[in-house]
Amino acid sequence: ETPQPPLATPEPLPSSPIPMDAESQAAALNGFASGFGRLVAHWPFDADTGDRTGLRHDGITIGEANYVDGRAGRALQFVPELWFEVGAPLFSEGSEFSTCLWLNLSSLPAGDGKLISGVNTVIFVRGGSPCVEINGHKPLPGPNTDESTGGFRGVDLTASLNSWVHLGMTYSARLRQLHFYVNGEHRGCQQYSEATPATWERTII
């Protein structure tokens, strides 16, 4: 076996781990003040499917869109008959990327558990746990990886059904790691076998 490098310690969280809406919008132009990079898409789903970064990654809904009371203001209610799609790619060969979302699940995703697809990079929920495949690569077996689903053991969304949860994921190709956060709290990471840059093509939620 090839020896695996030790798990790296994630960078310290900024003083406000969950950016406010105004900070997210400002980050589209100037990057986050904490130095975490540039926002490539921000869909608040509060009244439409527009991208608030100004980068024109606006999407469309297929099916009847229904807006309901959300965590703060309005929110788009996803049902099996409704999905959201953006045709343009968000990034290619990214050495690092982060994804975060507010979600309130009434039940776990059915079928293959796919929650968000970037074609080459896909976020699943399997057995209540999030799982991310980077350009077809699944996380390696390890203490934080469920053997049957590949999901992250440190997060179980079944315990948070019918309540708002902030889920964050940060991937580093150099470290071959994906770190998970729930409501701003670091829950651990999964390791990948190769230092594979991530590509995010057409978005489907």
N, C-alpha and C positions, 0 to 999 in steps of 0.2 A: 504494500500500500504506500501511496505517496503521503508523507506527513502533511497535515493541515496546519496552516499558520494559526497562531492564537487569535481569539476573537478580540477585535479592537474595541476600545472604549469609545462610545459616541461623544461627539462634541457637546459641551454644556448647553443646555437649553437657554434661549433668551429669557429675559425676565418675564415676558408675556408669551408663553409657548403657543397660544392659539391667536393668530393675527386677527385683529378686528377688521371689519369690512373696509374701512377707509385705508388702513395700512395695506390690505391686499390690493386695492385699486392703485395706490401710489406705487406699489412694488412692480406693477406692470411696466412702468416707465423707467424707474430708477433702481430697482432691486430693493430687497428688504434692508432696512437700516442695520439689522444684525449681520448682514453680509451673506445671507443664505442663497443669493442668486436671484434670478429674474423669474417672475410669474409668466407662464406661457398661456394659461387659460384660467378664467374664473367665471363659473356659472352659478349665480346665487339661486336661480330657479324661483324667483320671488314673484314674477309677473309675466315673464317670457323666457325664451331660451337663448338670450343674447349673452355674448362673452364680454365681461366688463373690463378686460385689459386694454381694449382698443386694437388688439391684434387681429380682430375680425374672425375669430374662431366661433362664430355664431352657429348654433345648431338648429335642427328641426325636430319636432315630435311627430311620430307616426302613431296614429291612434288619437283618441279624444283626450286632450290635456285637461286636467282638473287641478285647480289650485286651492289649497286648504290652509288652515292656520298652521304655521310652522314654529320653529324654535324662536324666531324673532321676525314677525311679519308673516309673509305668505311663503308657501312651499309647494313644489310640484309633487303630486301624489302619483307614484309609479305603481302600475298594476300590470299583470302579465300581458294585457292587450295594448300596452303603451310602451314605447321606447324612444330614446333620444339619440340623435346621430349627428356627428360632425364629419364632413368628408375630408377636410384638409388635415395633413399630419401635424402633430404638435412639436415633435423633435425627432432627430435621427442620430444614432450613434452617440447617445448621451452618456457621459462617464458617470454622472450622478443625476438623480431626479428625486423629487418628493411629490407625493400625492396626499391630499387630505380632504375629508368630506364629513359633513354632518349627515347622519342617517338615522332614521327611525323605522325599524323593521317591524311589521306586524307578524311576519313569519320569515323563515329562512328561504333563500332562493331555491327554486325547484330545478329539476333536471341536472345539468352539469355544475350548477352552483355559480355560474358566471354572473358577476355583479357589474363589472366595468371592463370593456374590451378596448384595447388599443391595437388590435390585430396581432402584433408581435409581442406586446406586453399585456397581460391579462390578469385581472384581480378576480379571484374566486372566493366564495364562502362555502366551505365544506365542513359538515358536522358542527357548524357554528363558528368555525375558526377561519380567519382570512388566509389566503394562500396566493402568492404572486408567481407567475411564470414569466421569465425574462427571455424573450426571443426563443421560446421553446424549452428553456432550461428550468427544471424544477429545483426547489431547495434540496440540499443533501439531508440524509438522515442525521438526526442529532437530538439532543435533549429537548429542544424547542419545536421539533417537527413531529407531527403525528404520523406514524408509519402508514396508516390506512388511507389517509386523505391528503397528506402533504401539507396540511394546514398548520398554522402557528399555534402551539399549545398554550402560549401565554395569554391568548385572547379568546373568549367564548362569548359570542354575540347572543347566544340563546338566553343568557342571563340579563340581557339588556333589551329584549323585545318590548315594543310599545313604549320606548323612551328614547330621547335624543342622545346620541353618542358621537363624539368627535374621534374619528379614526385617522391616524396618520401613518405613512410609510415612507421611509427614506432609503434609497438604494445607492450603493457605491460599487462600481465595477472594480475599482482598484482594490478594495478590501474584500470583494466578492460577498457582500453582506446586505441584508435587508433588515432594517430596524423598524420595530412597531411601537406605536404610541396610542394610548387610549385616554381621551380627555387631557392631553398634554403630559401624561405620565409614561415614561419609557418602560416597555414591558419585555425587552430583550430582542434577539435577532436570530435570523436563519442564515446559513452559509450556502454558497453556490460553488460548484466545482470549477467553474471557469470565470475569468475576469471579462465578462461579456458586456459590451456597451449596450444600452437599452435603446430601442426604437419604438416610438409611439405613432402609429399610423392613424387610420380612421377610428374615431371614438364612437362606441356604442354603449349606452347605459340602459 
